Structure formats: structure tokens, C-alpha cells
Amino acid sequence: MHARTDYNASLAVLGAVIGSWLGCPLVDPIIGLLIGAAILFITWDATKSMWYRLMDAIDPEYLARAEQVIAGQMGVESLHRYCTGHCTGPAPALHRCAPPYGCSCSR
């Protein structure tokens, strides 16, 4: 993704240089504004992704499916989910509360 973005930005700059060289000076600031907007979108996306990772976020669809499968097991009273450390993949830690051991966490 990063290399493709750099490639596209370089092509846009080349277009701005050629446009200015051909006598259309307005092309340069327009291309500059477009590249600036692209940088803002990329920064927003990276910030959002980093924030979710810091908060140990996990894909909600994956969690719903995991809860559905695990909650359907015989003897399960309740299901608690948590993620410790860096959950880089779709692998949250699931805490299953079932008899006879009970549940050590509050409900």
C-alpha cells in the first residue's frame, strides 16, 4: 500500500511538472492540494488503525462468530471475551465459564 501511494504521488508530481512546463501553472497547486488531501486520508486511516490496535480491538464479525460457536457448547453458562497484549490476528482470548468450575469473573 505504501509503495503504491508513493508511486501515485510521484506520478502526480511528474504531471504537475509537465503541466507547468507546458505553460499551465495552475496544475502545480491543484496537484499539491490533491496530494495533501491524500496524505490527510492516509494519516487518518493509520491513526484509526493504530488506536484500535492500542485498545486491543478485534474484528466484531469474528467475535460474533466465535461467541456463537463457543456459546453453543454444552454446559456453558456465560462467555467473556478479552484480548491481552497485541492481538494482530483474529485470535482473541476467550474465557469460558462452565460448571463445575464456575466463573471467576463478575457477570
Backbone as ProteinMPNN parsed JSONL, in Angstrom:
{"seq_chain_A": "MHARTDYNASLAVLGAVIGSWLGCPLVDPIIGLLIGAAILFITWDATKSMWYRLMDAIDPEYLARAEQVIAGQMGVESLHRYCTGHCTGPAPALHRCAPPYGCSCSR", "coords_chain_A": {"N_chain_A": [[0.825, -1.193, 0.0], [1.883, 1.255, 0.838], [4.035, 1.643, -0.933], [2.664, 1.787, -3.35], [1.177, 4.115, -2.975], [3.248, 6.011, -2.792], [4.234, 5.751, -5.373], [2.027, 6.648, -6.919], [1.869, 9.295, -5.984], [4.312, 10.263, -6.89], [3.926, 10.084, -9.661], [1.882, 11.959, -9.901], [3.24, 14.309, -9.187], [5.057, 14.385, -11.271], [3.255, 14.841, -13.35], [2.407, 17.392, -12.58], [4.776, 18.842, -12.941], [5.19, 18.55, -15.687], [2.85, 19.781, -16.603], [3.253, 22.426, -15.682], [5.556, 23.032, -17.138], [4.534, 22.999, -19.696], [3.159, 25.337, -19.708], [0.956, 25.729, -18.08], [0.417, 26.879, -15.229], [-1.338, 26.51, -13.134], [-1.759, 23.87, -12.64], [0.162, 22.801, -10.899], [-0.366, 23.773, -8.124], [-2.91, 22.611, -7.814], [-2.44, 19.849, -8.04], [-0.761, 19.644, -5.849], [-2.575, 20.204, -3.737], [-4.27, 17.982, -4.013], [-2.496, 15.872, -3.436], [-1.913, 16.569, -0.808], [-4.463, 16.211, 0.36], [-4.691, 13.445, 0.019], [-2.637, 12.607, 1.716], [-3.699, 13.426, 4.164], [-5.954, 11.703, 4.369], [-4.653, 9.207, 4.447], [-3.176, 9.507, 6.784], [-5.264, 9.743, 8.662], [-6.443, 7.202, 8.428], [-4.29, 5.563, 9.248], [-3.947, 6.481, 11.868], [-6.414, 5.795, 13.013], [-6.314, 2.998, 12.754], [-4.063, 2.441, 14.332], [-4.997, 3.338, 16.83], [-7.124, 1.534, 17.328], [-5.625, -0.786, 17.521], [-4.052, -0.219, 19.758], [-6.045, -0.249, 21.654], [-6.631, -2.894, 21.741], [-8.491, -3.921, 19.879], [-10.729, -6.117, 18.184], [-11.921, -7.75, 15.284], [-15.343, -7.293, 14.943], [-17.138, -9.019, 13.601], [-15.783, -11.445, 13.572], [-15.644, -11.968, 16.313], [-18.379, -12.221, 16.936], [-19.033, -14.54, 15.539], [-17.296, -16.388, 16.8], [-18.302, -16.286, 19.405], [-20.833, -17.329, 18.942], [-20.26, -19.967, 18.171], [-18.861, -20.989, 20.416], [-20.606, -20.459, 22.548], [-22.588, -22.234, 21.976], [-21.769, -24.627, 22.968], [-22.153, -27.441, 25.092], [-23.112, -27.001, 28.447], [-22.072, -24.487, 28.897], [-22.22, -21.59, 30.721], [-21.83, -18.81, 30.578], [-20.101, -16.402, 28.53], [-17.098, -14.743, 28.211], [-15.126, -12.226, 26.769], [-11.843, -11.226, 26.047], [-8.805, -9.545, 25.275], [-5.401, -9.791, 25.401], [-2.293, -8.066, 25.399], [-0.832, -7.752, 22.176], [-3.081, -8.257, 19.798], [-2.766, -9.356, 16.88], [-3.852, -10.898, 14.922], [-6.853, -12.728, 14.011], [-7.451, -13.756, 16.746], [-8.688, -13.753, 19.565], [-8.468, -13.985, 23.145], [-10.498, -16.218, 24.769], [-12.656, -16.616, 27.459], [-14.146, -19.113, 29.061], [-16.947, -19.87, 30.936], [-17.982, -22.476, 32.78], [-19.751, -25.141, 34.385], [-18.109, -27.69, 36.332], [-16.496, -25.798, 37.44], [-17.165, -23.136, 37.506], [-17.235, -19.555, 37.345], [-14.717, -17.194, 37.508], [-14.918, -14.539, 37.212], [-16.781, -11.444, 37.313], [-20.28, -11.166, 36.49]], "CA_chain_A": [[0.0, 0.0, 0.0], [2.732, 2.434, 0.958], [4.796, 1.808, -2.176], [1.723, 2.22, -4.395], [0.863, 5.519, -2.7], [4.417, 6.792, -3.207], [4.276, 5.713, -6.843], [0.98, 7.54, -7.432], [2.249, 10.678, -5.673], [5.404, 10.629, -7.807], [3.321, 10.325, -10.975], [1.147, 13.224, -9.833], [4.243, 15.376, -9.212], [5.548, 14.431, -12.653], [2.203, 15.512, -14.109], [2.442, 18.822, -12.248], [5.971, 19.412, -13.572], [4.934, 18.626, -17.14], [1.828, 20.814, -16.808], [3.886, 23.741, -15.524], [6.495, 23.198, -18.245], [3.75, 23.291, -20.899], [2.572, 26.663, -19.599], [-0.28, 25.725, -17.282], [0.948, 26.938, -13.863], [-2.368, 26.172, -12.141], [-1.731, 22.425, -12.4], [1.026, 22.505, -9.754], [-1.055, 23.858, -6.824], [-4.026, 21.667, -7.758], [-1.84, 18.545, -7.729], [-0.294, 19.749, -4.455], [-3.739, 20.062, -2.856], [-4.728, 16.597, -4.089], [-1.55, 15.054, -2.677], [-2.141, 16.905, 0.604], [-5.69, 15.528, 0.794], [-4.373, 12.016, 0.122], [-1.842, 12.438, 2.939], [-4.623, 13.525, 5.306], [-6.736, 10.461, 4.448], [-3.756, 8.132, 4.868], [-2.877, 9.748, 8.196], [-6.456, 9.412, 9.425], [-6.587, 5.75, 8.423], [-3.225, 4.997, 10.081], [-4.243, 6.839, 13.254], [-7.542, 4.97, 13.442], [-5.823, 1.627, 12.874], [-3.181, 2.39, 15.498], [-5.83, 3.48, 18.021], [-7.799, 0.255, 17.547], [-4.626, -1.767, 17.969], [-3.711, 0.12, 21.141], [-7.169, -0.633, 22.501], [-6.811, -4.339, 21.558], [-9.739, -4.165, 19.151], [-10.803, -7.331, 17.38], [-12.992, -7.662, 14.299], [-16.619, -7.664, 15.56], [-17.746, -10.174, 12.925], [-15.085, -12.638, 14.044], [-16.066, -12.215, 17.686], [-19.76, -12.707, 16.934], [-18.986, -15.944, 15.096], [-16.656, -17.166, 17.864], [-19.262, -16.384, 20.508], [-21.907, -18.219, 18.518], [-19.762, -21.343, 18.195], [-18.493, -21.399, 21.77], [-21.793, -20.435, 23.414], [-23.409, -23.39, 21.654], [-21.224, -25.819, 23.598], [-22.938, -27.912, 26.219], [-22.65, -26.662, 29.783], [-21.511, -23.139, 29.003], [-23.149, -20.666, 31.374], [-21.636, -17.474, 30.013], [-18.879, -16.273, 27.733], [-16.459, -13.436, 28.357], [-14.031, -12.085, 25.813], [-10.836, -10.221, 26.31], [-7.613, -9.701, 24.452], [-4.261, -9.245, 26.132], [-1.137, -7.841, 24.543], [-1.106, -7.321, 20.807], [-3.855, -9.222, 19.016], [-2.552, -8.953, 15.495], [-4.683, -11.702, 14.045], [-8.197, -12.983, 14.536], [-7.325, -14.748, 17.802], [-8.869, -13.218, 20.91], [-8.503, -14.967, 24.223], [-11.879, -16.388, 25.203], [-12.766, -17.183, 28.791], [-15.403, -19.855, 29.103], [-17.419, -20.178, 32.282], [-18.8, -23.673, 32.714], [-19.687, -25.96, 35.588], [-18.265, -27.471, 37.753], [-15.514, -24.849, 37.923], [-17.765, -21.812, 37.662], [-16.627, -18.424, 36.671], [-14.001, -16.388, 38.483], [-15.114, -13.127, 36.917], [-18.139, -10.986, 37.597], [-21.184, -11.232, 35.334]], "C_chain_A": [[0.87, 1.257, 0.0], [3.496, 2.693, -0.345], [3.893, 2.301, -3.307], [1.353, 3.688, -4.214], [2.019, 6.423, -3.118], [4.516, 6.875, -4.724], [3.258, 6.689, -7.436], [1.311, 9.005, -7.162], [3.361, 11.148, -6.603], [4.879, 10.895, -9.213], [2.563, 11.648, -11.0], [2.111, 14.407, -9.885], [4.817, 15.515, -10.62], [4.535, 15.123, -13.558], [2.178, 17.012, -13.849], [3.632, 19.503, -12.904], [5.738, 19.583, -15.07], [3.899, 19.706, -17.444], [2.402, 22.213, -16.683], [4.829, 24.037, -16.68], [5.766, 23.545, -19.541], [3.008, 24.625, -20.813], [1.25, 26.716, -18.855], [0.106, 25.707, -15.795], [-0.08, 26.557, -12.778], [-2.373, 24.681, -11.789], [-0.941, 22.1, -11.13], [0.297, 22.646, -8.413], [-2.234, 22.902, -6.704], [-3.52, 20.272, -7.396], [-1.342, 18.551, -6.281], [-1.429, 19.584, -3.461], [-4.271, 18.621, -2.852], [-3.808, 15.659, -3.308], [-1.702, 15.321, -1.18], [-3.387, 16.228, 1.155], [-5.451, 14.034, 0.942], [-3.57, 11.732, 1.388], [-2.739, 12.514, 4.165], [-5.457, 12.252, 5.465], [-5.881, 9.295, 4.942], [-3.42, 8.277, 6.355], [-4.059, 9.387, 9.072], [-6.629, 7.897, 9.534], [-5.535, 5.092, 9.323], [-3.472, 5.287, 11.556], [-5.369, 5.98, 13.801], [-7.1, 3.525, 13.665], [-4.934, 1.472, 14.105], [-3.982, 2.486, 16.79], [-6.546, 2.167, 18.341], [-6.823, -0.794, 18.058], [-4.208, -1.485, 19.408], [-4.806, -0.307, 22.113], [-7.508, -2.122, 22.391], [-8.136, -4.671, 20.887], [-9.62, -5.428, 18.303], [-12.0, -7.171, 16.452], [-14.31, -8.136, 14.904], [-17.289, -8.872, 14.902], [-17.096, -11.471, 13.387], [-15.531, -12.982, 15.464], [-17.487, -12.757, 17.75], [-19.803, -14.176, 16.53], [-18.375, -16.837, 16.17], [-17.6, -17.348, 19.043], [-20.382, -17.357, 20.171], [-21.466, -19.682, 18.607], [-19.516, -21.806, 19.626], [-19.709, -21.433, 22.695], [-22.706, -21.628, 23.14], [-22.901, -24.682, 22.274], [-22.027, -26.177, 24.851], [-22.3, -27.503, 27.546], [-22.059, -25.28, 29.938], [-22.57, -22.22, 29.592], [-23.05, -19.264, 30.783], [-20.292, -17.433, 29.301], [-18.358, -14.854, 27.889], [-15.321, -13.364, 27.364], [-13.091, -10.986, 26.277], [-9.63, -10.523, 25.447], [-6.462, -9.066, 25.222], [-3.087, -9.088, 25.193], [-1.555, -7.345, 23.18], [-1.825, -8.438, 20.062], [-3.744, -8.817, 17.558], [-3.439, -9.723, 14.538], [-6.048, -11.926, 14.656], [-8.159, -14.043, 15.637], [-7.481, -14.116, 19.174], [-8.777, -14.344, 21.932], [-9.941, -15.034, 24.72], [-11.901, -17.12, 26.539], [-14.132, -17.828, 28.904], [-15.743, -20.202, 30.54], [-18.365, -21.365, 32.19], [-18.703, -24.436, 34.026], [-18.726, -27.124, 35.363], [-17.346, -26.383, 38.295], [-16.093, -23.462, 38.154], [-16.962, -20.754, 36.956], [-15.963, -17.543, 37.727], [-14.187, -14.891, 38.237], [-16.561, -12.738, 37.186], [-18.981, -11.033, 36.324], [-21.864, -9.922, 35.121]], "O_chain_A": [[0.616, 2.201, -0.749], [3.587, 3.833, -0.799], [4.303, 3.127, -4.122], [1.228, 4.423, -5.194], [1.804, 7.473, -3.723], [4.837, 7.922, -5.285], [3.58, 7.459, -8.341], [1.065, 9.863, -8.01], [3.357, 12.294, -7.052], [5.333, 11.823, -9.882], [2.597, 12.372, -11.995], [1.832, 15.402, -10.555], [5.036, 16.626, -11.103], [4.911, 15.904, -14.432], [1.96, 17.808, -14.763], [3.508, 20.632, -13.379], [6.049, 20.627, -15.645], [4.037, 20.454, -18.412], [2.079, 23.093, -17.481], [4.895, 25.172, -17.151], [6.287, 24.279, -20.38], [2.302, 24.999, -21.75], [0.501, 27.682, -19.002], [0.122, 24.646, -15.173], [0.293, 26.312, -11.63], [-2.925, 24.281, -10.764], [-1.334, 21.217, -10.368], [0.336, 21.708, -7.618], [-2.533, 22.429, -5.608], [-4.102, 19.595, -6.548], [-1.493, 17.556, -5.571], [-1.273, 18.9, -2.45], [-4.673, 18.108, -1.808], [-4.275, 14.763, -2.605], [-1.627, 14.394, -0.374], [-3.381, 15.729, 2.28], [-5.949, 13.418, 1.883], [-3.801, 10.724, 2.057], [-2.558, 11.746, 5.111], [-5.645, 11.775, 6.584], [-6.331, 8.491, 5.758], [-3.385, 7.29, 7.091], [-3.877, 8.78, 10.128], [-6.928, 7.377, 10.609], [-5.852, 4.17, 10.074], [-3.231, 4.428, 12.405], [-5.289, 5.491, 14.928], [-7.477, 2.906, 14.66], [-5.042, 0.486, 14.834], [-3.676, 1.783, 17.754], [-6.571, 1.738, 19.495], [-7.163, -1.595, 18.929], [-4.028, -2.416, 20.193], [-4.528, -0.681, 23.252], [-8.546, -2.563, 22.886], [-8.823, -5.608, 21.295], [-8.554, -5.753, 17.78], [-12.983, -6.523, 16.809], [-14.393, -9.282, 15.344], [-17.939, -9.663, 15.585], [-17.777, -12.48, 13.572], [-15.767, -14.148, 15.779], [-17.768, -13.659, 18.539], [-20.539, -14.964, 17.125], [-18.882, -17.929, 16.426], [-17.688, -18.435, 19.614], [-20.824, -18.122, 21.027], [-22.224, -20.534, 19.07], [-19.924, -22.905, 20.002], [-19.832, -22.33, 23.529], [-23.515, -21.991, 23.994], [-23.532, -25.728, 22.123], [-22.511, -25.3, 25.566], [-21.092, -27.645, 27.734], [-21.585, -24.935, 31.02], [-23.666, -22.081, 29.049], [-24.064, -18.616, 30.521], [-19.46, -18.326, 29.459], [-19.098, -13.885, 27.716], [-14.624, -14.355, 27.146], [-13.506, -9.963, 26.822], [-9.468, -11.638, 24.951], [-6.558, -7.914, 25.645], [-2.905, -9.898, 24.284], [-2.527, -6.601, 23.051], [-1.218, -9.458, 19.735], [-4.545, -8.022, 17.065], [-3.743, -9.236, 13.449], [-6.361, -11.369, 15.708], [-8.76, -15.107, 15.491], [-6.489, -13.956, 19.885], [-8.985, -15.513, 21.606], [-10.531, -14.008, 25.055], [-11.226, -18.135, 26.709], [-15.156, -17.147, 28.846], [-14.922, -20.76, 31.268], [-19.433, -21.264, 31.587], [-17.677, -24.378, 34.704], [-18.556, -27.51, 34.207], [-17.402, -26.07, 39.485], [-15.539, -22.691, 38.937], [-16.13, -21.031, 36.093], [-16.588, -17.191, 38.727], [-13.661, -14.07, 38.988], [-17.446, -13.59, 37.275], [-18.451, -10.95, 35.216], [-22.662, -9.784, 34.195]]}, "name": "protein", "num_of_chains": 1, "seq": "MHARTDYNASLAVLGAVIGSWLGCPLVDPIIGLLIGAAILFITWDATKSMWYRLMDAIDPEYLARAEQVIAGQMGVESLHRYCTGHCTGPAPALHRCAPPYGCSCSR"}
